[in-house]
């Protein structure tokens, strides 16, 4: 029996030794390493570093955790620590690979005052109109990394800081929008659960809004966005659904159903039902029963 294949863990692809310099970052062109492996970097992972692959020109097949994406536009692929990944480039593809040790990133996070969430999950960040700026940053990082200039570390960290700020700025608006949308969905899920628990109690709308933590105006706004009607309309739809079900599938009298649904009297329930359904409860039941016979 063959031993199960494992995904190799490297500091740098193909190297079992440590980094060639004591720096906590490493920068090289795509050409520099990939041509040694016929432009195919097989799947592997890095335990203690994050990689940023900058594709400037050419074509790259990027495999991340078993899923492959083909990139032909300028972009930065984020590869978090321990993420299984591999690359296949078309010969002549231009760009850079920047490897960042986790201790270095922790220093930058301390300066930012928060985690760099943009580096925490695999994603491809489009460069678009910033293509010239991003290429200049990577080129300067590569040149500074390769030389032994005065204040080299300071310059490397300055360039890296500019790159990380740019990346984080691309990520934040999308994250904020995503978080805002999720908060809205969470409020609507909470509102739906409250309706399911209390719709027969005819609880005032202001009480629902208090329980979900919004003003009645804001709750109405969200209901119109998600359901196309006011919050009161959502409540009434749930009452009508229950009324139709019971008229069609139970033998409750109109008075019993009115009482079950929390109405003060059967006449008021009948007017409510007619307003939303266009016919009386009795007429609805008679019509529905025709289809059950």
Protein Blocks (a to p, Z undefined) as FASTA:
>chain_A
ZZdddddddfbehiabdcfbfbfbdcddfklmmmmnoopacddddfkbccddddfbdcdd
ddeehiacddfbdcdddddehiacdddddehiacddddddfklmmmmmmmnopacfklmp
ccdddfklmmmmmmmmmmmmmmmmmpccehklmmmmmmmmmmmmmmmmmmmmmmmmmmmm
mmmmmmmmmmmmmmmmmmmnopafklmmmmnopafklmmmmmmmmnopafklmmmmmmmm
mmmmmmmmmccdfklmmmmnopabfklmmmmmmmmnopafklmmmmmmmmmZZ
